Amino acid sequence: TRVMQMNKMKSLSMLARSFSVSSQSNYKVSVLGASGGIGQPMSLLLKQTPGVKELALYDIAHTPGVAADLSHIDTAAKVTGHTGPEEIGECLKGCDVVVIPAGVPRKPGMTRDDLFTTNASIVAELSKACAKYCPKAFICIISNPVNSTVPICCEIFKKSGVSDVSKVFGVSTLDIVRSNTFVAEAKGLDVSTVNVPVVGGHAGITIIPLISQCQPPVSFEQAELEALTARIQDAGTEVVKAKAGAGSATLSMAYAGARFAASALDALSGKEGVVECAFVPTDKSECGYFSTPLVLGPNGIESNLGLNKLSPYEQTLVEACMPELKGSIKKGEDFARNYN
Ligand code: NAI
């Protein structure tokens, strides 16, 4: 088991940190919700990501303008714009990676679950289109509440006859990015060398940074550790408050979404040791979905690295998040069951 643990840690330390993917421009990437606060800057980053042959942008509004603007950038990716349901097939056909930031963001005082009513049907509609036009693509879901939208996507896939959901991911990368930043700041470390795995889900107390597994190893007094954990869990709300009604995290999320998509491209191109945390279906957790570090390969999840050794404090956090996480997952599954 010691060797296994060493291997796990080795994989973790290889967590993709840059957007350096295969030098070949081979892949079609689609952004659904491309005109939004996240969609636009993320599409800008993806236009510069090596490996992208075509960047297909979809939204219900403003896509022609965003596509025209990005298409003037002198990088290899060809940009296409698609507007409205009648054009989504063209957008998704032949797609290798789909990133979905479509849906409304939070305003001050809202929880991610408050977005359910609007975003559940948006994600269901887009998942149905993905199941029809690109069932084998990596599907990277940003739209909140991620703890419910990922189960919605998986259930819609199954309903549409696509049983393999090993390429459906809830993008929790921003939680890792934030943890790396806050830990590096607290310890005066070079942030490019810091990796904190974050497990659980993507909302409040379900966001569980495993600071005991940080690379390089760091230690905090318990009170400091609790304050840092709470800041990571509330970091999205910190941005929502600072934006004072103008939305939630868009720029840092664009960075995180582009990083996850670049890792998906790395995995597709056969690169070894691509590890990202993401919220995915798993039989390793009693609630059926959980975020853990995953080794990604051409077929999606190659192996689930699981939780590894938790500190007693982290163990209590994992236990405490279960009721909320189970509730959010069930809410998503129930919605999908009744969706036509
Ligand atoms: P936004 O309102 O600026 O953009 C959303 C875009 O989705 C708009 O362009 C809108 O036209 C489009 N849209 C709406 N319905 C659509 C449909 N049926 N098909 C295609 N596009 C559609 O919102 P923003 O700030 O970009 O946030 C998007 C989502 O990302 C929100 O749900 C937000 O909560 C979530 N988010 C997730 C994070 C994460 O860590 N996973 C972090 C930050 C935000």
Residues whose N, C-alpha, C, O or C-beta is under 5 A from the ligand:
A	BS01	NAI	L32 G33 S35 G36 G37 I38 G39 Y58 D59 I60 A61 P101 A102 G103 V104 P105 R106 I122 I141 I142 S143 N144 V171 L174 G247 S248 A249 T250 M253
